[in-house]
Amino acid sequence: MKPQRFLAAAGFGSRRACEQLILAGRVTLNGQPLTFNMDIQPSDDVRVDGKPISAEDELVYIALNKPIGMISDRGIPHEQSALDLVRVPQRLFAVGRLDKDATGLLLLTNDGELSYRLTHPSFEHEKEYRVLVEGQPQDATLQRWREGVWLNGEMTAPAQVSIEKDEPSDGKTTIRRSRAQKDKRPGTIVDSDAGTWLRVVLHEGRKRQIKRVAKLLGHPVKQLIRIRIGTLHLGNLKQREWRHLSEAEVTALKG
């Protein structure tokens, strides 16, 4: 088995993340530094940071509605991880992250090949969001977003952006204005009267792209919910709830 595929099956993230582990010299094969041209056999001793690892026999696919206040992965001290909400024996990772103050669909898996297909821009898998922004964007502003804007010297890819007439339903996502005015805790969700709900569909996923573009256009994001990754929809999952994907959903994601 190729090194990247083995590490992904062992739960160490996407192909890109596994390549970084190898390049950093953190992986050994039978006591020697692992290189990309090596093949791994079932009897081989593979270690990451000196700890033995093995590839998972069973691939797991889980949809989770990430709540506000949790990070999407692990590794940051004293931060609660959404991964801890799912109790399964396999070591899972999130396919595409959500910021701590964002909510919505996380796909958790130990399938590194699928993660690569869903996150690499060359495959053009869509990610759909419901976004509450400050103010009321004009048509010209939305058109600029659709066509792409300059971020750090690079043009963003075209996006689908439209105004939503109805508020999204996302468990405990929205609250009444009377409560929003009283509750000033960090991460408090505000009433949609304070801005405009947008539907945003992207093919690329630069870090905090939606927030950065919205701020650049003069309408900072107040709330962000991811509702779809490719063919997989958030559906009726409430925040903190999760479920296993059906065989049909996994097949559709891989198609």
C-alpha positions as CSV (number, residue, x, y, z in Angstrom):
1,M,0.0,0.0,0.0
2,K,1.2,3.5,-0.8
3,P,2.4,5.6,2.2
4,Q,-0.2,8.3,1.8
5,R,-3.1,5.9,1.5
6,F,-1.9,3.9,4.5
7,L,-1.6,7.0,6.7
8,A,-5.0,8.2,5.6
9,A,-6.6,4.8,6.4
10,A,-4.9,5.0,9.8
11,G,-6.8,8.2,10.4
12,F,-4.2,10.8,9.9
13,G,-6.2,13.0,7.6
14,S,-6.3,13.9,3.9
15,R,-3.6,12.9,1.4
16,R,-2.1,16.4,1.7
17,A,-1.9,16.1,5.5
18,C,-0.3,12.7,5.3
19,E,2.3,14.0,2.8
20,Q,3.2,16.7,5.3
21,L,3.8,14.0,8.0
22,I,6.2,12.1,5.7
23,L,8.0,15.3,4.6
24,A,8.5,16.3,8.2
25,G,10.3,13.0,8.9
26,R,7.7,11.9,11.5
27,V,6.9,8.5,10.0
28,T,9.2,5.4,10.0
29,L,8.9,2.1,8.3
30,N,10.7,-0.8,10.1
31,G,12.9,1.8,11.9
32,Q,13.8,3.8,8.8
33,P,12.4,7.1,7.6
34,L,9.4,6.5,5.4
35,T,9.7,7.9,1.8
36,F,7.1,8.2,-0.9
37,N,8.5,5.5,-3.1
38,M,8.1,2.8,-0.4
39,D,5.2,0.2,-0.3
40,I,3.8,-0.8,3.0
41,Q,3.0,-4.5,3.7
42,P,0.7,-5.9,6.4
43,S,3.6,-7.2,8.4
44,D,5.5,-3.9,8.4
45,D,6.1,-1.8,11.5
46,V,4.9,1.7,10.8
47,R,5.2,4.5,13.4
48,V,4.3,8.1,13.7
49,D,6.3,10.1,16.2
50,G,7.5,6.7,17.5
51,K,4.1,5.3,18.2
52,P,3.0,2.2,16.2
53,I,0.0,2.6,13.9
54,S,-2.2,0.4,11.7
55,A,-4.6,1.1,8.9
56,E,-8.3,0.7,9.7
57,D,-10.1,-2.2,8.1
58,E,-13.5,-0.5,8.3
59,L,-14.1,2.9,6.7
60,V,-16.5,5.1,8.6
61,Y,-18.6,8.1,7.3
62,I,-20.5,10.3,9.7
63,A,-22.5,13.5,9.3
64,L,-22.4,15.9,12.3
65,N,-24.0,19.2,13.0
66,K,-21.2,21.1,14.6
67,P,-22.3,23.5,17.4
68,I,-21.0,26.9,18.0
69,G,-18.0,27.1,20.3
70,M,-16.2,24.0,19.2
71,I,-13.3,23.6,16.8
72,S,-13.5,21.1,13.9
73,D,-10.4,19.1,14.7
74,R,-7.9,18.5,17.6
75,G,-4.5,19.8,18.5
76,I,-5.3,23.2,20.1
77,P,-4.9,23.0,23.9
78,H,-8.0,23.8,26.1
79,E,-10.3,23.9,23.0
80,Q,-13.3,21.6,22.8
81,S,-13.4,19.5,19.6
82,A,-16.5,18.5,17.7
83,L,-14.8,15.2,17.1
84,D,-15.3,14.4,20.8
85,L,-19.1,14.4,20.2
86,V,-18.9,11.2,18.2
87,R,-18.1,8.0,20.1
88,V,-16.7,5.4,17.6
89,P,-13.6,3.2,17.9
90,Q,-12.1,4.5,14.7
91,R,-9.9,7.6,14.6
92,L,-11.8,10.2,12.5
93,F,-11.0,13.6,11.0
94,A,-13.1,16.3,9.5
95,V,-13.4,16.8,5.8
96,G,-13.1,20.6,5.5
97,R,-13.1,22.7,8.7
98,L,-15.6,25.1,10.1
99,D,-14.5,28.0,12.3
100,K,-15.2,27.9,16.0
101,D,-18.1,30.4,15.7
102,A,-19.6,28.6,12.7
103,T,-22.2,25.8,12.8
104,G,-23.5,23.1,10.4
105,L,-22.4,20.1,8.4
106,L,-19.1,18.3,9.2
107,L,-18.3,15.1,7.4
108,L,-16.2,12.9,9.7
109,T,-14.4,9.9,8.2
110,N,-11.1,7.9,8.2
111,D,-11.2,7.7,4.3
112,G,-8.3,9.8,3.2
113,E,-9.0,9.3,-0.5
114,L,-12.6,10.6,-0.2
115,S,-11.3,13.6,1.8
116,Y,-8.9,14.4,-0.9
117,R,-11.6,14.3,-3.6
118,L,-14.0,16.5,-1.6
119,T,-11.4,19.1,-0.6
120,H,-9.2,19.5,-3.7
121,P,-10.4,22.3,-5.9
122,S,-9.7,20.3,-9.1
123,F,-12.7,18.1,-8.4
124,E,-15.0,21.1,-8.0
125,H,-17.2,19.7,-5.3
126,E,-19.7,22.3,-4.0
127,K,-20.0,23.5,-0.5
128,E,-23.2,25.3,0.3
129,Y,-23.7,27.8,3.2
130,R,-26.4,30.0,4.8
131,V,-24.8,33.2,5.8
132,L,-26.2,36.1,7.8
133,V,-24.3,39.4,7.0
134,E,-24.6,42.9,8.3
135,G,-26.8,45.3,6.4
136,Q,-28.5,44.7,3.1
137,P,-26.1,44.1,0.2
138,Q,-27.0,45.7,-3.1
139,D,-27.2,43.8,-6.4
140,A,-23.9,45.3,-7.6
141,T,-22.2,44.1,-4.4
142,L,-23.6,40.5,-4.8
143,Q,-22.5,40.5,-8.5
144,R,-18.9,41.4,-7.4
145,W,-19.0,38.4,-5.1
146,R,-20.3,36.1,-7.8
147,E,-17.6,37.1,-10.3
148,G,-14.7,37.0,-7.8
149,V,-12.7,39.5,-5.8
150,W,-9.0,39.9,-5.0
151,L,-7.8,38.3,-1.8
152,N,-4.1,38.5,-1.0
153,G,-3.2,39.1,-4.6
154,E,-5.3,36.3,-6.0
155,M,-8.8,36.3,-7.5
156,T,-11.4,34.1,-5.9
157,A,-13.2,31.6,-8.1
158,P,-16.8,32.5,-9.2
159,A,-19.4,31.7,-6.6
160,Q,-23.2,31.4,-6.4
161,V,-24.6,34.1,-4.1
162,S,-28.2,35.0,-3.6
163,I,-30.5,36.5,-1.0
164,E,-32.6,34.1,1.0
165,K,-36.1,35.0,1.8
166,D,-36.6,32.5,4.7
167,E,-34.4,32.0,7.7
168,P,-32.7,28.6,7.9
169,S,-33.7,26.1,10.5
170,D,-30.6,24.8,12.3
171,G,-31.5,23.4,15.7
172,K,-30.8,26.2,18.2
173,T,-29.2,28.5,15.7
174,T,-31.6,31.5,15.8
175,I,-33.0,33.2,18.8
176,R,-35.5,36.0,19.4
177,R,-34.4,39.7,19.3
178,S,-35.4,40.3,22.9
179,R,-33.1,37.6,24.1
180,A,-30.3,38.6,21.7
181,Q,-30.3,42.1,23.2
182,K,-29.9,40.8,26.7
183,D,-27.4,38.1,26.1
184,K,-23.9,39.5,25.3
185,R,-21.9,36.3,25.8
186,P,-19.2,35.5,23.1
187,G,-20.7,33.4,20.4
188,T,-24.3,34.5,21.0
189,I,-26.5,34.1,17.9
190,V,-28.3,37.2,16.8
191,D,-31.7,37.6,15.3
192,S,-31.9,37.9,11.5
193,D,-33.5,41.3,11.7
194,A,-30.0,42.6,12.2
195,G,-28.9,41.7,8.6
196,T,-29.5,39.7,5.5
197,W,-29.5,35.9,5.0
198,L,-27.5,34.8,1.9
199,R,-27.1,31.5,0.1
200,V,-23.5,31.0,-0.9
201,V,-22.1,28.1,-2.9
202,L,-18.4,27.6,-3.4
203,H,-16.1,25.3,-5.3
204,E,-12.9,26.4,-3.6
205,G,-12.2,26.6,0.1
206,R,-9.6,29.2,1.1
207,K,-9.2,29.8,4.8
208,R,-12.2,31.9,6.1
209,Q,-13.0,32.8,2.5
210,I,-16.6,33.7,3.0
211,K,-15.9,35.9,6.0
212,R,-13.0,37.7,4.3
213,V,-15.0,38.4,1.1
214,A,-18.0,39.6,3.0
215,K,-16.0,41.9,5.1
216,L,-14.1,43.2,2.0
217,L,-17.5,44.0,0.4
218,G,-18.7,45.9,3.5
219,H,-21.1,43.3,5.0
220,P,-19.3,41.4,7.7
221,V,-20.6,37.9,8.6
222,K,-22.7,37.6,11.7
223,Q,-23.5,33.9,11.4
224,L,-22.5,31.1,9.1
225,I,-24.0,27.6,8.7
226,R,-22.8,25.0,6.3
227,I,-25.7,22.9,4.9
228,R,-24.2,20.8,2.1
229,I,-20.9,19.2,1.1
230,G,-21.2,17.9,-2.5
231,T,-24.3,15.6,-2.5
232,L,-24.4,15.4,1.3
233,H,-27.0,17.6,3.0
234,L,-27.3,18.6,6.7
235,G,-31.0,17.7,6.7
236,N,-32.8,17.7,10.0
237,L,-29.8,17.1,12.2
238,K,-29.8,19.4,15.3
239,Q,-26.7,20.9,16.7
240,R,-24.5,18.2,18.4
241,E,-26.4,15.4,16.7
242,W,-24.7,13.0,14.3
243,R,-25.5,9.9,12.2
244,H,-23.8,7.4,10.0
245,L,-24.1,7.9,6.2
246,S,-26.0,5.4,4.2
247,E,-24.3,3.3,1.5
248,A,-26.2,5.3,-1.1
249,E,-24.9,8.6,0.3
250,V,-21.3,7.4,0.4
251,T,-21.6,6.1,-3.2
252,A,-22.9,9.5,-4.3
253,L,-20.0,11.4,-2.6
254,K,-17.5,9.2,-4.4
255,G,-19.2,9.5,-7.7
